[in-house]
C-alpha cells in the first residue's frame, strides 16, 4: 500500500477495525455486463423490467427500472456471477426481491422470488445504443480541486457545494466540502449543518496528526455518538488558500460489511494541488549505508512503544544483508532475544499456504479454479449453489463476503479441530456478494490449506497433521526453514521460543502472558499458527523475491503461479488490494507486496519492493505491535530512497495517541462490578456459536469463564461519566464488551459484541 496517504486514512477509520475482481467467468466467455430487458411473469400480467449490470475493479453492481411502478434506477445488491449462474437482489425493498437465473449468450432466465413466492422471469440483452453506461470509478469535483474513487454500487451527488458519496444500502456517507482556509473547527461545524445525519454534539477529540507532504495542517475530529452502532468523524486539511473537509457518517453494522469500500473512498481523497511522489526508476541506496540510522530508529521506537523484543532481517539483491535481534525474549527473566529465537508469525503464514497451493497448481493436482468440494466433499457453505462452485482462488482472495469470525475461534479453541473449522463454514453468513468488498476470514484460508492436504490424499480426520507434513516436505525443508513449525510441543521442547507479551491497561507496560493462549490458533493452522525465526523468514523472503527459487537453486514454485498470488482480487483501500494470501499495494509509486500477522502475543510484518529488489522482516514478541513493525519498514524505505522522515513523526504522534487512549480507558474503567449488579446474572449460559460460559464471583470480582480463558467483568463509563457497558479485564481477552441484559420476561442474558454484531447467551437452567 501507499504508506503516505493510507497512514492517515487508517487513523481516520480506526474505529472500523474494533482489508482485479474474481468473477468466475473463466469458463464462460459470455458476460452479463450491459442492459437486459424483459418480464416477470406475475399471475395475470407480465411486469416489464430493465436491468443494467456492470463490472469494475470493485466487483459487480447494477440497477433496475420497473416503469409500470414508476421505479427507475433502483440499486441492486448481492450481484453475483459464477459461470452461467447470475443472481442479484433489489436493495431496500421489502420481501427480499431476488433474481436467480442462468446466463446464455443473449438471455438470462430463471426465478424471481419475493416474500416466499416465486415467479418465472426472462431477460434479453438490449441492443439499444447507449444503454450500457461505463462504470464510474473516479469522481473529480467541478472545480478540479480533488478526486475520489467511487466503489461499484455507491452513489455520488454534488449539491449546494457538498459532494456526498453514499453506500448501496445508504447506511454510510462521506461528504466533501471545500471552503477558504481558516480555523477548521467552526468550518467543520458549519459543514455538518449542511448534511443529514450530523452528530448532535461537539467532538470529544480534535487530534492533529503529522501532515503528509504538501499538506499544511491536518485536524481529525472524533465524536461520541452515545451508541457503538454509529460512527461520526471529520477530517480537515489545509492546502494553500483552501480548507478541505471530509465528513463521515457510518452505521457500524453496514461498516462491518463494507468497511473496505469506505476505506477506498476515504483513502482515495486526493487534493490535486498536492504533488504526489513517484520513485519509479529511482535506485535505492545500499542497506549498509543506512544501517546505523535504521538501528537508531528501531531502538527509539522500541523504547517508546515498550516492545520487549524485536528481530529484523533485510534482503537486498538476493542476499541477507542485515539480521539482528533487539531486546529480550522474556520481559521477566531478561533472556536476550536472538535471530534464532522462535516466535509466531500469525497471518504472515497465509503466504506459505498460498505458495503451497500454487505448487499444487504447478503440478496439475488442482487449478486455481477447481471447486473445493471436488477434493474435499465435506466442504459446504450455507448456499448449496455456492458450495458446488467455490474454488481454491475464492478461499484465498478475502473477497467472498464471509466476514471475520474470530470469536468462534477464541471461545471454542479447546474443542475445535481442522474438520470442525471446515464444518463451521456452513453456518457463516455472507456479508456481501462475491468480489464486492474485502472481508478477511481465517476460517476460509485455513480451509484452503486443509483442502490442499486433501487434494494430496489426506484423509478426513487427519487434515491438520497432514497439512503440517506436506508444508514441511514441500516448502519448509527445501527452503531451509529448519526452525519453522506448527508443532507447539516441538517448540516447547526446543526451549528457544520467546514469551508472548500483552500491554497492561494499568501500567501501559508489556507483560508476559501464558504461552497456552497461543494454542487457540491451532485449529486454523494454515491461516497463521506457524512458529518461525527471523533467520528462517529471511530465507523465505529470499525465495519469494527470487520468484520461487531457493538459495541453493531449487525451484519450489513456478514464477507464473507465484505471480498469480500477487494479482489484486479485491480493493482494501484506494492504493492496496488483497491478492491470494498477499496484500498488494504501493510505496510512493513502487509496487509493494506484503503481509502482516498477529497472534495473542506476537506480531510480524513481511514486505518487499519487487522492482527495487529489497525487503524486510520484522518480528516481535508483543501483542498488536503493528505500529512499530510498520514504522520500521517505512523508515528503512525512507532511508534507502532519501525520503523525508515521516515514520519518526508518525511514531511520535502514535505514542502520544496511545498514551492518551490508555489514560482514557483507565479513567473510565471501574475497579469491580457491584454485587447487586452481578448477583442476578450468576450462572451458566450458552450460545450456539460460542458455546458455554459461566459467570461467577472470585473474591470481589465478577468473572467470566469460557473454558479457553477467564477474565474479570468490570463496568466501563461513557465520556460523560455514565455507565456505558461492561468489559472483560485481565489476561489475553481484555477489552471484550459485555452486556448483562434482562429480557422482556425477566430472563437473564449475557451479550458479547463485536462491532455491531451480537452473540446472545441464554441462561442454562
VOGU-3710 file (C-alpha; in Angstrom, 3 decimals, decimal comma):
1> xxxxxxxxxx> 0,000/0,000/0,000  0,991/3,620/-0,266  2,116/4,400/3,292  1,744/8,156/2,886  -1,992/8,734/2,481  -3,251/5,419/3,942  -1,470/6,072/7,257  -3,848/8,983/7,794  -6,789/7,125/6,316  -6,233/4,282/8,763
11> xxxxxxxxxx> -6,285/6,728/11,676  -9,442/8,259/10,281  -11,157/4,896/10,135  -9,539/3,234/13,143  -12,903/2,600/14,788  -13,927/0,371/11,911  -11,379/-2,204/12,972  -12,732/-2,633/16,708  -8,651/-5,295/4,036  -8,937/-7,303/-10,349
21> xxxxxxxxxx> -12,199/-8,894/-9,058  -12,589/-12,669/-9,185  -15,714/-13,188/-11,279  -15,552/-16,897/-12,092  -16,146/-16,157/-15,743  -13,074/-18,109/-16,783  -15,226/-20,975/-18,015  -17,917/-18,810/-19,625  -16,966/-16,274/-22,269  -20,425/-14,656/-22,152
31> xxxxxxxxxx> -20,594/-11,650/-19,850  -23,782/-10,264/-18,281  -22,393/-6,721/-18,375  -24,833/-4,439/-20,165  -28,576/-3,776/-20,183  -31,209/-6,522/-20,215  -34,927/-6,052/-20,860  -37,775/-8,459/-20,221  -40,596/-9,524/-17,925  -41,510/-11,139/-14,633
41> xxxxxxxxxx> -44,459/-13,495/-15,202  -46,833/-12,489/-12,399  -50,321/-14,057/-12,154  -52,445/-12,402/-14,837  -49,787/-9,967/-16,048  -46,286/-9,562/-17,426  -44,317/-6,979/-15,392  -41,745/-5,262/-17,599  -38,256/-4,615/-16,195  -34,944/-3,261/-17,442
51> xxxxxxxxxx> -31,763/-4,404/-15,662  -28,300/-2,888/-16,093  -25,275/-4,819/-14,823  -21,711/-3,508/-14,784  -18,314/-4,686/-13,577  -15,447/-2,527/-12,352  -12,422/-3,092/-10,146  -14,583/-3,388/-7,032  -16,970/-6,006/-8,421  -20,428/-6,298/-9,966
61> xxxxxxxxxx> -23,107/-3,671/-9,451  -26,290/-2,663/-11,191  -29,716/-1,059/-11,215  -33,254/-1,942/-12,245  -36,136/0,024/-13,803  -39,786/-1,057/-13,341  -41,688/1,526/-15,453  -45,173/0,265/-14,531  -44,425/1,066/-10,890  -42,725/4,386/-11,629
71> xxxxxxxxxx> -39,444/2,986/-10,309  -36,223/3,903/-12,074  -32,569/3,416/-11,181  -33,184/1,296/-8,095  -29,813/-0,098/-6,966  -29,114/-3,816/-6,999  -27,242/-5,632/-4,259  -25,634/-9,043/-3,940  -24,839/-9,188/-7,647  -23,018/-12,482/-8,183
81> xxxxxxxxxx> -21,815/-14,087/-11,405  -20,445/-17,622/-11,319  -20,043/-19,298/-14,677  -23,568/-19,290/-16,100  -25,227/-18,557/-12,739  -26,374/-14,970/-12,174  -28,058/-13,668/-9,019  -28,981/-10,179/-7,853  -31,457/-8,547/-5,487  -33,235/-5,187/-5,357
91> xxxxxxxxxx> -31,816/-3,162/-2,475  -34,077/-1,593/0,133  -37,347/-3,237/-0,997  -39,464/-5,290/1,458  -39,771/-9,025/0,884  -36,172/-9,535/-0,267  -36,874/-9,469/-4,035  -34,224/-11,616/-5,722  -33,468/-12,847/-9,238  -31,732/-16,222/-9,672
101> xxxxxxxxxx> -31,050/-17,116/-13,273  -28,928/-18,817/-15,903  -26,946/-16,826/-18,453  -26,707/-17,738/-22,127  -25,383/-15,582/-24,937  -28,388/-13,249/-25,170  -30,742/-14,280/-22,351  -30,951/-14,596/-18,583  -33,796/-16,845/-17,444  -34,775/-18,120/-14,032
111> xxxxxxxxxx> -36,892/-17,450/-10,965  -37,845/-14,185/-9,279  -38,647/-14,576/-5,572  -40,236/-12,168/-3,089  -41,927/-12,728/0,267  -41,699/-16,503/-0,131  -43,287/-16,613/-3,603  -41,553/-17,440/-6,898  -42,338/-16,411/-10,469  -40,506/-17,040/-13,758
121> xxxxxxxxxx> -38,549/-14,216/-15,359  -36,853/-13,828/-18,715  -34,457/-11,094/-19,851  -32,912/-10,448/-23,247  -29,799/-8,443/-23,945  -30,691/-4,936/-25,129  -29,288/-3,850/-28,477  -30,140/-0,174/-27,960  -27,114/2,107/-28,158  -26,034/3,861/-25,019
131> xxxxxxxxxx> -27,875/1,539/-22,638  -24,709/0,165/-21,020  -23,137/3,111/-19,215  -19,479/2,939/-18,203  -18,969/2,283/-14,507  -17,866/5,408/-12,646  -14,687/4,749/-10,717  -13,221/8,242/-10,271  -15,019/11,450/-9,309  -13,476/14,884/-9,880
141> xxxxxxxxxx> -15,169/17,876/-8,285  -16,471/20,584/-10,589  -13,557/22,919/-9,858  -10,965/20,185/-10,327  -9,683/20,581/-6,761  -9,805/16,927/-5,713  -10,622/13,415/-6,849  -12,286/10,478/-5,062  -12,687/6,851/-6,091  -16,297/5,646/-6,078
151> xxxxxxxxxx> -16,767/1,895/-5,436  -19,186/-0,008/-7,622  -22,778/0,358/-6,455  -22,083/3,550/-4,476  -23,844/6,782/-5,443  -22,329/10,253/-5,737  -24,220/13,553/-5,612  -22,991/17,142/-5,894  -25,473/19,559/-4,344  -25,042/23,007/-2,851
161> xxxxxxxxxx> -21,286/22,798/-2,595  -21,367/19,408/-0,826  -20,325/16,225/-2,616  -21,851/13,157/-0,955  -20,821/9,562/-1,611  -23,367/7,013/-0,347  -23,114/3,247/0,127  -25,564/0,924/-1,665  -27,714/0,415/1,438  -27,492/4,089/2,408
171> xxxxxxxxxx> -26,041/3,495/5,863  -22,655/5,085/5,157  -22,000/8,530/3,725  -18,841/10,510/3,082  -19,273/14,245/2,474  -16,664/16,533/0,902  -16,662/20,314/1,283  -14,048/22,908/0,269  -14,023/26,336/1,944  -11,478/29,165/2,283
181> xxxxxxxxxx> -8,603/28,363/4,643  -9,104/29,366/8,266  -9,930/27,928/11,674  -11,049/24,357/10,917  -13,307/23,866/13,967  -16,086/26,322/13,028  -15,720/25,281/9,398  -16,350/21,645/10,314  -19,381/22,598/12,418  -20,780/24,639/9,542
191> xxxxxxxxxx> -20,188/21,784/7,097  -22,038/19,319/9,343  -25,039/21,669/9,311  -25,275/21,203/5,550  -25,736/17,421/5,621  -28,160/14,890/7,065  -27,207/12,597/9,926  -24,802/15,045/11,567  -23,670/14,489/15,173  -25,722/16,366/17,743
201> xxxxxxxxxx> -22,761/17,215/19,963  -19,301/18,720/19,789  -16,304/16,487/19,081  -14,714/14,718/22,034  -11,316/14,854/20,336  -9,529/17,218/17,983  -6,302/15,456/17,018  -3,503/16,960/14,961  -1,608/14,109/13,283  1,516/14,834/11,246
211> xxxxxxxxxx> 0,536/16,199/7,858  1,579/14,378/4,717  3,944/16,108/2,328  2,192/19,052/0,687  -0,495/19,358/3,387  -0,080/22,477/5,541  -2,214/21,423/8,513  -4,368/18,434/9,495  -7,029/18,049/12,196  -9,027/14,891/12,900
221> xxxxxxxxxx> -12,284/15,150/14,885  -13,905/12,241/16,751  -17,435/12,300/18,168  -19,177/10,390/20,950  -22,450/9,312/19,374  -23,703/7,675/22,551  -24,065/4,343/20,761  -21,485/1,862/19,454  -23,534/1,339/16,299  -22,901/4,780/14,773
231> xxxxxxxxxx> -19,628/6,444/13,789  -19,040/10,141/13,124  -15,628/11,511/12,143  -14,345/14,584/10,348  -11,043/15,427/8,707  -9,834/18,950/7,920  -6,774/19,530/5,731  -5,378/22,925/4,810  -3,576/23,324/1,496  -2,714/26,856/0,454
241> xxxxxxxxxx> -5,807/29,035/0,410  -8,297/26,172/0,777  -9,575/24,041/3,644  -10,639/20,565/2,508  -13,207/18,830/4,723  -14,249/15,178/4,758  -17,172/14,157/6,998  -18,010/10,504/7,654  -21,237/9,017/8,989  -21,392/5,241/9,225
251> xxxxxxxxxx> -23,770/2,636/10,533  -21,365/0,147/12,107  -23,309/-2,932/11,023  -23,030/-1,811/7,420  -19,412/-0,854/8,030  -18,729/-4,456/9,015  -19,981/-5,438/5,590  -18,491/-2,638/3,508  -15,739/-1,159/5,671  -13,128/-1,777/2,987
261> xxxxxxxxxx> -15,204/0,161/0,463  -15,485/3,029/2,930  -11,713/2,833/3,276  -11,415/3,083/-0,518  -13,429/6,302/-0,545  -11,607/7,906/2,393  -8,087/6,901/1,390  -8,581/7,882/-2,250  -9,352/11,523/-1,419  -6,602/13,269/-3,373
271> xxxxxxxxxx> -6,096/17,027/-3,400  -4,905/17,887/-6,889  -2,737/20,784/-5,690  -0,558/18,326/-3,742  2,212/16,796/-5,814  2,477/13,020/-5,421  5,953/11,488/-5,070  6,825/8,780/-7,615  10,005/6,774/-7,019  9,685/4,726/-10,193
281> xxxxxxxxxx> 13,128/4,220/-11,692  14,980/5,526/-8,618  17,859/3,287/-7,482  17,866/2,690/-3,710  20,961/3,109/-1,587  22,761/0,087/-0,177  21,382/-1,149/3,134  24,835/-0,982/4,700  24,852/2,776/4,166  21,752/3,308/6,312
291> xxxxxxxxxx> 22,104/0,616/8,993  23,221/2,971/11,760  20,291/5,342/11,237  17,851/2,441/10,989  19,072/0,906/14,251  18,815/4,262/15,973  15,181/4,459/14,895  14,453/0,853/15,927  15,799/1,454/19,424  13,912/4,750/19,724
301> xxxxxxxxxx> 10,621/3,169/18,619  11,108/0,084/20,798  11,649/2,262/23,837  8,663/4,440/23,013  6,250/1,579/22,437  7,798/-0,574/25,176  8,384/-3,525/22,834  10,111/-6,348/24,791  11,924/-7,883/21,830  12,221/-7,452/18,070
311> xxxxxxxxxx> 14,122/-9,275/15,342  14,809/-7,662/11,961  16,205/-9,110/8,731  16,718/-7,343/5,391  17,234/-8,864/1,949  18,707/-6,819/-0,906  19,593/-8,087/-4,378  19,005/-11,670/-3,277  21,266/-11,603/-0,214  20,526/-11,348/3,503
321> xxxxxxxxxx> 22,404/-8,119/4,160  21,160/-7,481/7,696  19,942/-9,670/10,558  19,806/-8,608/14,190  17,753/-9,112/17,338  16,941/-6,389/19,861  15,657/-6,589/23,417  14,575/-9,647/25,358  12,710/-12,888/24,780  11,095/-12,630/28,215
331> xxxxxxxxxx> 10,478/-9,328/29,995  10,657/-11,038/33,397  13,772/-13,200/33,037  15,580/-10,737/30,783  16,755/-13,540/28,484  18,119/-11,883/25,315  16,259/-12,300/22,042  18,352/-13,787/19,205  17,908/-14,264/15,462  17,238/-17,963/16,161
341> xxxxxxxxxx> 14,555/-17,311/18,796  11,246/-18,823/17,700  8,222/-16,524/17,543  4,793/-16,889/15,991  4,231/-15,132/12,659  0,421/-15,095/12,640  -1,250/-14,331/9,333  2,057/-13,936/7,524  1,763/-17,730/7,432  -1,093/-17,326/4,944
351> xxxxxxxxxx> 1,549/-16,607/2,313  3,084/-20,047/2,945  -0,306/-21,692/2,449  -0,797/-19,681/-0,736  2,597/-20,827/-2,044  1,769/-24,452/-1,218  -1,446/-24,230/-3,239  0,419/-22,546/-6,113  2,791/-25,520/-6,100  -0,152/-27,908/-6,430
361> xxxxxxxxxx> -1,402/-25,869/-9,375  2,058/-26,214/-10,954  1,830/-29,982/-10,650  -1,689/-30,205/-12,060  -3,094/-31,615/-8,822  -5,629/-28,775/-8,869  -6,193/-25,494/-10,680  -6,886/-22,148/-9,057  -10,496/-22,569/-10,142  -11,019/-26,163/-9,019
371> xxxxxxxxxx> -14,163/-26,295/-6,861  -13,078/-27,156/-3,328  -15,835/-29,747/-2,971  -14,151/-31,845/-5,670  -11,208/-32,625/-3,382  -12,967/-32,106/-0,047  -16,542/-33,454/-0,318  -17,275/-32,445/3,281  -16,885/-28,757/2,368  -20,139/-26,798/2,472
381> xxxxxxxxxx> -21,417/-23,260/2,967  -24,949/-22,091/3,654  -25,787/-21,818/-0,061  -25,767/-25,144/-1,932  -25,036/-23,486/-5,272  -22,003/-21,741/-3,832  -20,923/-24,959/-2,129  -20,538/-26,532/-5,555  -18,728/-23,573/-7,128  -16,394/-22,040/-4,509
391> xxxxxxxxxx> -12,808/-22,560/-5,629  -9,319/-22,509/-4,138  -8,958/-18,986/-5,529  -12,093/-17,935/-3,643  -10,845/-19,318/-0,333  -7,672/-17,225/-0,550  -8,966/-13,952/-2,017  -10,752/-12,384/1,016  -13,445/-11,430/-1,488  -16,242/-13,951/-0,952
401> xxxxxxxxxx> -18,195/-11,818/1,515  -17,580/-14,128/4,510  -16,579/-11,833/7,399  -14,027/-12,281/10,125  -15,341/-14,704/12,763  -12,500/-14,877/15,281  -14,772/-15,098/18,335  -15,729/-18,606/17,230  -12,037/-19,493/17,440  -11,343/-17,856/20,780
411> xxxxxxxxxx> -14,357/-19,308/22,576  -14,206/-22,806/21,069  -10,486/-23,435/20,659  -10,413/-26,319/23,145  -12,973/-28,287/21,131  -12,225/-27,186/17,570  -10,343/-29,295/15,045  -9,426/-28,749/11,415  -12,543/-30,650/10,447  -14,607/-28,553/12,861
421> xxxxxxxxxx> -13,376/-25,398/11,168  -14,456/-26,729/7,776  -17,872/-27,769/9,072  -18,426/-24,389/10,749  -18,461/-22,669/7,359  -21,979/-23,963/6,741  -23,232/-21,585/9,446  -21,436/-18,428/8,280  -23,339/-15,542/6,716  -22,124/-13,904/3,514
431> xxxxxxxxxx> -21,987/-10,194/4,352  -21,602/-9,066/0,725  -21,659/-10,568/-2,745  -18,580/-12,133/-4,266  -15,993/-9,536/-5,195  -17,910/-6,617/-3,672  -15,795/-5,905/-0,623  -12,747/-7,084/1,286  -13,760/-9,497/4,060  -10,948/-11,219/5,944
441> xxxxxxxxxx> -11,632/-14,795/7,062  -9,176/-17,016/8,908  -11,505/-19,987/8,552  -11,594/-19,768/4,740  -7,816/-19,610/4,400  -7,424/-22,451/6,891  -9,839/-24,497/4,807  -7,752/-23,829/1,699  -4,728/-25,364/3,417  -6,686/-28,366/4,619
451> xxxxxxxxxx> -8,205/-28,796/1,151  -4,679/-28,756/-0,302  -3,764/-31,602/2,034  -6,916/-33,457/0,978  -6,012/-32,969/-2,681  -2,736/-34,752/-1,922  -4,552/-37,706/-0,394  -5,031/-36,772/3,263  -7,993/-38,486/4,901  -10,705/-36,509/6,656
461> xxxxxxxxxx> -9,804/-36,550/10,331  -6,069/-36,143/9,692  -6,097/-32,812/7,879  -4,238/-30,686/10,431  -1,331/-33,107/10,783  -1,211/-33,726/7,047  -1,164/-30,013/6,224  1,827/-29,608/8,539  3,551/-32,596/6,962  3,127/-31,567/3,328
471> xxxxxxxxxx> 4,049/-27,952/4,094  7,249/-29,161/5,710  8,170/-31,588/2,955  7,263/-29,358/0,028  8,315/-25,892/1,223  9,935/-25,571/4,637  12,634/-28,205/4,120  13,614/-27,201/0,558  13,802/-23,511/1,538  15,885/-24,342/4,611
481> xxxxxxxxxx> 13,373/-23,137/7,203  14,605/-25,602/9,823  13,084/-23,747/12,782  9,644/-23,178/11,257  6,916/-25,477/12,540  3,272/-25,810/13,565  4,103/-28,175/16,437  3,742/-26,458/19,831  5,267/-29,379/21,698  8,307/-29,269/19,446
491> xxxxxxxxxx> 8,725/-25,560/20,164  8,375/-26,013/23,918  10,810/-28,935/23,940  13,410/-26,988/21,955  13,250/-24,218/24,557  14,269/-21,418/22,171  10,941/-19,640/21,936  10,133/-16,110/23,026  7,412/-15,439/25,567  4,283/-13,660/24,257
501> xxxxxxxxxx> 3,513/-10,281/25,837  0,421/-8,117/26,244  0,213/-4,459/27,210  -1,206/-3,863/30,686  -4,063/-1,365/30,858  -2,946/-0,311/34,316  0,769/0,258/33,721  0,982/0,509/29,942  3,895/-1,952/30,100  4,090/-5,145/28,036
511> xxxxxxxxxx> 3,837/-8,108/30,404  4,267/-11,857/29,731  1,123/-13,910/29,166  0,598/-17,665/29,249  2,009/-19,389/26,169  -1,038/-21,651/26,183  -3,134/-18,754/24,887  -1,403/-19,114/21,536  -2,770/-22,631/21,059  -6,180/-21,084/20,402
521> xxxxxxxxxx> -4,960/-20,613/16,818  -4,114/-24,267/16,177  -7,477/-25,169/14,573  -6,825/-22,578/11,837  -3,159/-23,516/11,485  -2,821/-22,783/7,726  -4,098/-19,244/8,373  -1,462/-18,349/10,944  -0,342/-20,760/13,685  3,212/-21,052/12,338
531> xxxxxxxxxx> 6,293/-20,613/14,529  9,460/-19,328/12,877  12,622/-17,284/13,403  13,796/-14,146/11,687  16,606/-16,189/10,097  14,123/-18,649/8,597  11,858/-15,830/7,442  14,833/-14,173/5,745  15,416/-17,386/3,755  11,744/-17,422/2,851
541> xxxxxxxxxx> 11,945/-13,780/1,780  14,903/-14,632/-0,457  12,873/-17,399/-2,100  9,837/-15,190/-2,625  11,900/-12,318/-4,050  13,662/-14,804/-6,361  10,213/-15,714/-7,727  10,176/-19,210/-6,249  13,838/-20,254/-6,323  15,630/-21,176/-3,079
551> xxxxxxxxxx> 19,170/-20,143/-2,203  20,529/-23,488/-3,383  18,862/-23,039/-6,768  15,863/-25,325/-6,231  12,576/-24,088/-7,679  9,724/-24,728/-5,242  7,009/-22,886/-7,185  6,760/-21,520/-10,706  7,137/-17,802/-11,255  3,871/-17,871/-13,189
561> xxxxxxxxxx> 1,751/-19,163/-10,318  3,588/-17,173/-7,658  2,726/-14,046/-9,645  -0,912/-15,162/-9,734  -0,951/-14,898/-5,929  0,095/-11,252/-6,228  -2,720/-10,333/-8,622  -5,213/-7,937/-6,951  -8,530/-9,623/-6,231  -10,436/-7,060/-4,144
571> xxxxxxxxxx> -9,647/-3,477/-3,018  -8,744/-2,850/0,611  -8,125/0,879/0,196  -7,533/3,240/-2,705  -3,944/2,051/-3,136  -3,954/-1,510/-1,810  -5,736/-4,744/-2,623  -5,795/-8,294/-1,398  -4,401/-10,953/-3,695  -4,324/-14,669/-2,920
581> xxxxxxxxxx> -2,920/-14,662/0,600  -0,940/-11,456/-0,041  -1,507/-7,723/0,309  -0,657/-5,767/-2,828  -0,060/-2,026/-2,752  2,470/0,674/-3,471  5,109/2,750/-1,749  5,316/6,138/-3,493  4,745/4,646/-6,913  6,689/1,412/-6,350
591> xxxxxxxxxx> 4,875/-1,955/-6,240  4,731/-3,236/-2,667  3,928/-6,845/-1,709  3,437/-7,732/1,938  1,505/-9,446/4,713  1,382/-8,905/8,441  0,364/-11,176/11,260  -0,933/-11,013/14,829  -1,434/-13,721/17,415  -2,335/-13,306/21,072
601> xxxxxxxxxx> 1,154/-12,081/21,967  3,260/-11,874/18,788  3,318/-9,588/15,729  5,011/-9,964/12,346  5,457/-7,990/9,147  6,896/-9,381/5,911  7,275/-6,998/2,988  9,295/-6,233/-0,125  9,523/-3,893/-3,094  9,986/-6,243/-6,075
611> xxxxxxxxxx> 11,121/-3,573/-8,545  13,759/-2,314/-6,085  14,758/-5,857/-5,024  14,701/-5,072/-1,320  12,585/-6,486/1,503  12,387/-6,663/5,278  11,029/-8,942/8,011  10,133/-7,611/11,476  9,080/-9,991/14,274  8,145/-9,023/17,845
621> xxxxxxxxxx> 7,001/-10,818/20,981  4,377/-8,137/21,621  0,640/-8,166/21,031  -0,611/-5,793/18,311  2,715/-4,009/17,785  1,748/-3,267/14,173  2,526/0,440/14,504  6,100/-0,397/15,499  6,610/-3,107/12,857  5,199/-0,920/10,105
631> xxxxxxxxxx> 7,219/2,113/11,176  10,480/0,134/10,960  9,648/-0,903/7,400  8,734/2,600/6,322  11,841/4,058/7,940  14,025/1,608/6,002  12,451/2,656/2,719  12,721/6,343/3,612  16,445/5,909/4,232  17,041/3,855/1,098
641> xxxxxxxxxx> 15,263/6,380/-1,136  16,290/9,583/0,708  12,696/10,444/1,613  11,522/12,778/4,416  11,415/11,147/7,857  7,637/10,694/8,051  7,937/7,480/10,098  9,518/9,318/13,032  6,775/11,951/13,116  4,058/9,303/12,834
651> xxxxxxxxxx> 5,684/7,296/15,634  5,834/10,304/17,945  2,194/11,049/17,223  1,241/7,384/17,651  2,962/7,220/21,029  1,110/10,283/22,277  -2,171/8,931/20,948  -1,610/5,524/22,569  -0,815/7,114/25,917  -3,919/9,285/25,715
661> xxxxxxxxxx> -6,021/6,224/24,895  -4,607/4,333/27,874  -5,284/7,281/30,156  -8,841/7,490/28,839  -9,517/3,787/29,435  -8,070/3,908/32,944  -10,281/6,870/33,816  -13,428/5,132/32,577  -12,793/1,571/33,836  -14,136/0,883/37,336
671> xxxxxxxxxx> -12,365/-1,399/39,809  -15,108/-4,029/40,078  -18,739/-4,816/39,369  -21,043/-4,060/42,331  -22,534/-7,188/43,893  -26,113/-6,030/43,309  -25,406/-5,765/39,569  -23,619/-9,088/39,195  -25,584/-11,382/41,533  -28,716/-11,698/39,336
681> xxxxxxxxxx> -26,572/-12,917/36,439  -24,503/-15,612/38,145  -24,757/-18,993/36,458  -24,098/-20,854/33,226  -25,030/-19,547/29,784  -24,985/-20,974/26,266  -24,707/-19,586/22,738  -24,892/-21,875/19,719  -21,886/-20,246/18,037  -19,610/-19,613/21,018
691> xxxxxxxxxx> -20,591/-22,404/23,392  -20,851/-22,291/27,177  -19,709/-19,577/29,591  -20,072/-19,163/33,334  -20,415/-16,009/35,437  -19,163/-16,407/39,000  -17,629/-14,451/41,865  -13,951/-14,664/42,677  -13,355/-12,526/45,721  -14,812/-9,121/44,851
701> xxxxxxxxxx> -14,574/-9,655/41,102  -17,249/-10,870/38,700  -15,559/-13,472/36,470  -16,459/-14,773/33,027  -15,110/-18,281/32,392  -15,257/-19,519/28,801  -13,027/-22,538/29,380  -10,428/-21,216/26,958  -9,954/-18,102/29,098  -11,039/-16,383/32,303
711> xxxxxxxxxx> -11,392/-12,636/32,796  -12,878/-10,104/35,160  -16,053/-8,273/34,104  -15,838/-4,596/35,042  -18,105/-1,570/34,442  -16,954/0,909/31,794  -18,182/4,511/31,761  -19,032/6,847/28,900  -17,108/10,072/28,371  -19,923/11,785/30,253
721> xxxxxxxxxx> -19,188/9,632/33,307  -22,308/7,488/32,997  -22,438/3,687/32,793  -21,908/2,535/29,198  -21,152/-1,207/29,257  -19,067/-3,886/30,932  -15,743/-5,060/29,522  -13,502/-8,020/30,214  -10,275/-7,267/32,052  -7,159/-9,335/32,677
731> xxxxxxxxxx> -5,432/-11,935/30,546  -5,416/-12,339/26,801  -9,056/-11,369/26,253  -9,002/-7,927/27,871  -11,402/-5,434/26,329  -14,359/-7,513/25,103  -17,659/-5,599/25,501  -20,149/-7,492/27,697  -23,799/-6,641/28,310  -25,813/-8,077/31,189
741> xxxxxxxxxx> -29,302/-7,939/29,709  -32,739/-8,602/31,173  -35,338/-9,886/28,704  -38,963/-8,829/28,472  -39,922/-11,755/30,670  -37,266/-11,031/33,261  -34,894/-13,714/31,986  -31,131/-13,075/32,142  -28,885/-12,915/29,087  -25,186/-12,254/28,598
751> xxxxxxxxxx> -24,386/-10,466/25,333  -20,900/-10,189/23,859  -20,493/-7,790/20,949  -18,034/-7,423/18,114  -18,691/-4,211/16,216  -22,422/-4,147/15,646  -22,829/-7,937/15,810  -24,130/-9,557/18,988  -23,655/-13,024/20,446  -26,517/-13,624/22,887
761> xxxxx> -26,001/-16,240/25,610  -29,117/-17,659/27,258  -29,071/-18,998/30,789  -28,833/-22,784/31,166  -31,176/-23,967/33,929
//
